[in-house]
């Protein structure tokens, strides 16, 4: 179920402390799945579904800003969604999360 703040129309994803560098989080809202990551310089959100196939990026291995898909080991930059290693050639969508009172929000369409 989505929870939106009325002033900014932001959608709550999760508590910030539910995500650590070693444990990305998959969040599903209104049939859309998001992968939430923590890197050294903050939080990042991508579509959870790999652009190459059925891999869940939240179940992948994060190194720096690069997430490795657990399915065929393709990689993406979590800042831009750009593919950084084959077999991934199509980007995944990204959102810029905001942290408000220890909770993460994104602006959805
Ligand atoms: S499903 Fe992600 S690399 Fe193939």
Boltz pocket constraint, residues with backbone or C-beta under 6 A from the ligand:
constraints:
  - pocket:
      binder: B
      contacts: [[A, 50], [A, 51], [A, 52], [A, 53], [A, 54], [A, 55], [A, 69], [A, 70], [A, 71], [A, 72], [A, 73], [A, 74], [A, 75], [A, 87], [A, 88]]
      max_distance: 6.0
